[in-house]
Amino acid sequence: MMHDHIRQLVSRRTFLGQTGVGIMALSSLLARDAEAEPIQRWRGVVQPLHHPAKARRIIHLYMAGGPSHLETFDYKPKLAAMHGQPMPESLTKGQPIAQLQGRQLKCFGPQHPFRRFGKSGQEIAEIFPRIGEVADDICIVRSMRTVAINHDPAHTFMNTGTTISGRPAMGSWLLYGLGSESDNLPGFVVLTSVGRFGQAQPIATRQWQAGFLPSRFQGVEFRSKGDPVLYVRSPSGTDDDRQRDIVSAVQQLNRYHNRLVEDPEIATRIAQYEMAFRMQTSVPELMDLSREPKRILDMYGTKGADGTFAANCLLARRLAERGVRFIQLYHRAWDHHGNVKRNIAGTASEVDQPCAALIRDLKQRGMLDDTIILWGGEFGRTPMAQGNGRDHHIKGFSCWLAGGGIRGGITYGATDDLGYNAVENIVEVHDLHATLLHLLGIDHTRLTFKFQGRDFRLTDVHGNVVHDILA
């Protein structure tokens, strides 16, 4: 059957290409395509939703490099009391350790004081005073655990649910499952910023790839200063009408080709050409913060689209307003192997105000109720000293969530007295993914895609919804 289909396609192409009738047929096809319906945005495969949704979108504030839970959201007074003493071998023997393997392991106490914030009394490090002011809106999870101890595979696991490169990112799964609510912007947008303290580990673009899903579902990186997307502006001497003519001609040829070979990537190309044309208007308008009131700019701590994390948080709100489904903000500055006291305070000062501003801004616009904010990195840091810094750590770390069906003002889970192992209400990365999908109306076991004879999903064969953190 397949061979017959290929022979038919080849025969048809040969016929059309070698005869005058072929020219007439091509002209007829192009004319028909010129009158075709406008390209509709992707509506998603989860129709209807598996259950009522609490949220419509996610903003992932990705603290790349691995923030130390011990100087942020998980205070350990016993670790402070044991500062400089040997780590108990019962905790560390035979355990995966990154750069401290084979060295003498000594306790390294918290480098910044904690205090209680809000009516909920959540314990947060004092280097986060603004996040402390919105403590009653956030849920702190202190019992995260992951599987990869080096940055790149840990990022891959946090984004795709596996350490194997080439699988779809969470944003791609959401876009595939739910579609986009924007006609003029991609449904999955990535912004990056680089901090001034600590090592800024590189982030590979495969962290927002679509994997085996059609490529229309991959994330699109917007540069946060200069032209946000290369070539988004029309060339000099080309107006919108001429640009429209060019795009329409290319689209018609792509449609004709797609009828011959039925390739889903050609359908992607058709959709993306149209999206690119629309972005020539929508993206410059998105990035123009000059119309934002001064009080909003001051609240975030930015003067405009200057590439800072603060500016990116404001852009995240604007993307959310325009219907983007998944917005991911990487801040590359959290790899504090040395001088953790100084460096983590510096990095905290870069993100504290804009994170709190984003919560407040969404709340005042009535958008926090249907927007999930996730704050966290790919892993935590060791309770053991690496000089005056901390090494990578996967056995216990923290993140926080807000909005979109999350219970605010609670702390969930716990690590042991030294912050080494998650010991209470452990939350695996698969559990986090399952919970986020649940809040968007998706049963994580039912959002699948068949590839190489197997039904794949974001949570693989794992994952449990963490109901205790849901409102």
N, C-alpha and C positions, 0 to 999 in steps of 0.2 A: 504493500500500500504506500509506504513512504517513498520507495523508488519510483512508483508510478507518478506520485505527486511532484517529485523533483523533475521527472521527465516532462511533465505538463508545464511546469514553470519555465524550464529551459526552452521548450518548444515555443511557448508563448513569447518569451523575451526575444528569441531569435526571429520569430515572425514579425513582431512589432519593430525590431531594430533594423530589419533588412527590406522592408517593403514600404511603399507609399501609404498603404493602408495603416501601417504602424504609426506613421506620423499623424495621420488623421485621428487614429485611436488615442494617441497621447494627447493631442490637442483637446479631444473630447473629455478625456479624464481630467485634464488640468482645468478646463472650463467648469466641469462639474464640481471639482474641489474648491474652486474659487467661490462657489455658492454654498460651501459646506457650513454646517453649524459651527459657531465659535467653540474652541476647545474648552471643555468643562474641567474644573479642578477635580482632583482625586477625592472621592468621598469615603474611602476606606472599606475594608472587607467586613468589619464588625457592624453589621446592620441586621437587626437592631442591636443595641448594646446588650451585653450579657446580663447586666443589672443596672439599676439607676446609678449615674455617675455623680460624684461629689465635686469633681474638678474637670476643667476643659483643657488645661495646658500645664506644662512644667517649666520652671526656670531653675536650672541646675547651676549653682554657684560652686564651681569646681576649684577647690584649693589644691592645685597641682604641686606635688612634691612631698606631701604627707605632713599635715599639721600635727604637732605634738598635742595629744589629748591632755597631757599632764600640765600644760601651760595654757589650756583653753577652757575645756568643759568638764574635766574629771580630776577634782582635787584629791590628793593623796597625802594626808598628814603623816601616816606611818612611813611613807617613802621619804618625807622631809626629815623625820626623826632618824632614819637610817642612812642619811646622806654620807657618802664616803665609805660605808661598810660594804663587805662583799655581798653580792646578790646570792640569795639562797640557791644552791645547786639543784635543789628539788624542782625549782621552776625552770631553770635554763638548760639542764643537761639534756643533750640530744635534740634540742629544739633548733629550728632554722633561725640563724642569725646572719645578717648581711655582712657588714665590714668588721664586726667585732669578733668574728670566729677565731678562736684560739687565743684570745686576749683575756686578761684578768677582768672580770665583770664586777663593777662596783655600782652601788646605788647612787642615783643622781636625783636629788630632791627637786620639787617644783621650784622654778626660778622666778615665779611671780605670785603674789598673793591672790586669793579668791575672796569673794564676798557674796552675800545673798542679794538678789535683785527681785524687784516686783513683789506683788502680793503673793505670788507662788513661792517666793523665796529660793529660786533656783540658784545653785552655786555656779558662778561664772568667774573666770579670771578678770581681774581689774583692768587688764589691758584692752578689754572689750566693754567700755562703759556705755556706748550707744546700743549695742546688742543687749546689754543688761537692761536698758530702758524698755525694750520690747520683749523681755523675758516671758511675760504672760501670754505672748502670742506664739512662742516657739515650743517645740517638743525636742528635748535633748535626748539622743540615744547614745548611751555610754558603753554599749556592749556589741559594737560592730566587730566583725571578724572577716578576714579575707584569706586568700590562698597563695598569692604571689608576693615575694619579698623584694623584688626589684621593680623599678618604676614602670618600664614599658609594659611588661606582662600584667602588672597590677592595674595600670590604666585600662588595658585591654579587658581585663576581668570586670572592672567596675563598669565599663561601658557596654560590654557585649555579653557578659555572663560566662565567658570562657577565656582561658589564656591563649587559645588558638587564634592567630590572626586570620582575618578574612571573614569573620562572622558579622552580621548586622549590628549596628549600634542601637541602643535603647531608643534614641530619637527616630531612627529609621523604622523600628518596629511600631512605634506609636503612629508615625505618619502612614505606614502601610495599613495599620489596623483602623485608625480613626479618620484619616484624611486630614486635609488642611481646612482652615476657616478663612484663608486669605486667597484672593484671586491674583494679587500683585506682588506677593513676596513668597519665598520658599517656606515650606512648613517646618523646616528644621534649620536653625541658624546658629552659627558658632562665632563667638567673639573671644579674642585673647588679649591679655595684658601681661606685662612683665614687671615684677616688683623690684625694689632697689636693695633688698636685704636677702641674704642667703643665695643659694644656687638656683638658677632658673633652668631646670631641666627641659630639654626640647619636648614638644608634643607632636607626634606624627599625625598626619591628616587621616590615616586609616582609623583613628579613634572615632571618627564620625562618618565612616563609610557605610554603604548599604549592604556589603557582603554579597550573599547570593540573592538578595532581593533585587528587583529591577533598580537600576541606578538612579531613577527619578526620586528615590527615597533617601538618598545620601544627604548628609548635612552640607550646608553651604557656608563657608567661612566669609564673614564680613571683616575687612580690615577696619580698625576703629579710628584711623586717621588717614588723611589723603582720600583717594578714590576707594570706597569701601569694597567695590568689586572691580577688578581690572576690566577696562574697556566698557564700563557701564555707560559712559557718555558717548554720544554719537560723534563720529569724526568731523573735523572742521569741514564745512561746506555741505553737510548732509542734514536735511531737515527730517522731521518726524514722518512726513508723507513718503519721502523717498526710502527711509528706513523700513516703513511698513511694507512698501512694494517689494523690497529685497526679501524680507522675512516671509511674506506671503508666497513668493515664487519658490523659495527654498522649501517651505512647508508643503506646497503642492507636489513637488518632486519627491519629498519624503513619503507623502501619502501614497503616491503611485508605487514607489519602491516597496512600501510595506504591504501593499496588496499582493505583490509578487512573492515575497519571502516570509511574510508574517513573523517578523522578528520583534520581540517586545522592546528591544533596545532602540528600534526605530520609532516606536510609539513614544518612548521616553524622549528621544531627540525632538520629536514634534512638539511635545508638551514643554520641553525646556527652552526651545527656541521662542515659543510664545511667552513663556515666563520671563526670559531674558529681555524681550522687547518691552514688556510691562515694567520690568525693574528699572529701565532707563528713566522712568518718571518716578516710580515709587521709592527707590533707594535714596536718591538725593534728597527727597522730601523727608524721608525717615531720619537721615543723618543730620539734617539742619535743625540744630537745637536753639537757634536764635529766637524762636517764638516761645520757647519755654519761659515762664515767669522767673524772675531773678530769685524769688523765694524757693522755687523748686531746684534751681541750680545750686543755690546755697545749701539746701537740705542734703543734696547728694555730695556736695563738696567738689563741684566741677564747674569749669567755665565754658565747656563745650565738648565736642567730639574730639578729644585730645589723646585718645589711646589709653587712658587710665582706667582702672577698674571702676572708679566712680562714674565716669562717663558711660562705661559699658552697662552699668546697672540701670542708668537712666534710659539708655537705648533698649535694654531688655524690657522695661515697662512699655516703651513705645512699640516694640515688636509684639508684645502681648496684646496691646490695644488693637493692633492690626491683624490679629487672628493667627499669629504664628503658634504652632502647636508645641514645639520643643525648642527652648532657648538655652544654650549652654555657654557659660562664661568661665573660661579658664584664667586663673591668676597664677602665674608661674613664679613662685618665690618662697616655697615652704620647705625646701630641702635643707634643713638646718643641722648639718653635721658638726658645725662648730659655732661657738658663741651664741648658743640658743637664747640666752637671756636678752641680749641686745637685738638679735635678728628677728626673733618672734614678736617682740614688742614693735619693731619697725613694720613688719608685714601686717600685724594686727591693725596698726594705725592706718594702713592703706585700704583695708576692707571694712573696718568696723562701722564707720559712718555711712557709707553707701549701702551696706547690707540692711542696716536699720531703716535707712531712708526708703529703700525699696519696699519693705514691709509696710511702712507708714503710707507711702504713696499709693500702693495698691489698695490699702485699706480705705483711704479717704475717697477713692474712686469706686468703691464697691466691687473691686476685682480680686481681693485677697480670698474671698470665699470660694472662688472657682479657679484659683491659681495655686499650685503647689510650688513652694520654694524648698529646694534641697541644698544644704551647705555641707561640704565635706571634701576630703581628699581620697587618694587611692589606698592609703594605710595610715598608721600612726607612727609614733617614735618610741624608742626603748626607754624603760625606766633606768637602764644602765647608762653610765657616762661613756661618751666618745670624746675624750678630752673634756671640753666644756660645751659639747653638743650632744646630740642623740642620733642613734642609728635608726634604720627602718624597722618597723614592727607590725606584725600582722595578726597577733593573737588577741588584741583588744584595742579599740580606738573609738573615737566619737564622731558623730555628725549631728546636725539638727534639721528639723523640717518645720514648715509653717504653712498655714492656709489650707485651702482645698480639701476639707474633711479631716485635717489633722487636729488632735487635741492640743491646745496651747497650754503653757504653764505647767508642763509635767516633765519629769526626768525618768527615762525608761532604761532598765537594765543596769548592770554594774560590772566593773572589773574587780579583781582581787585587791587586797590592801596596798599592793605595790604597783598596781596598774599594768600588770603583765598579761594575765589571762582574763578574757570575758567569762564571767562565772554565773551571771544571773540574767535570764531572759535574753539569751544570745541571739543576735540578729546577723544572719549570713547575708552576703550580697544578693543571693537569689531571693531571700525573704524581702529585702528592700525592693527589688524589682517587682516581685509579686504584689507587694503592697501598693506601689505606685500605679501599676496597671489596674489594680482593683479600684482605686479611687477614681480612675478615668472610665470606669464602667466595663472593664475587660477582665474576664477570667483568664489568668495567665496560662492555664493548661489548655485553653482553646484557641489562643492566637498562635497559629502554626503556619509553616511554609514547607512544602515538600521539596526536598533537594537531595539529589543522588539517592533516591529511593527511601528517604527517611523524613518524617515530619519533625522539623526543628522548631524550637521556641526559645524565647529570650532566657527563660529559667531552666532550660534543658529538661532534666527529670527531677528537678529540685524545687524548692521555694514554698514558703507558707506565708499567708497574709498575716501581718502583725496587727491583729484586731485591737489590742489594748491601747494602741496609740491613735486610734481613729475616734473622731468626735461622734 
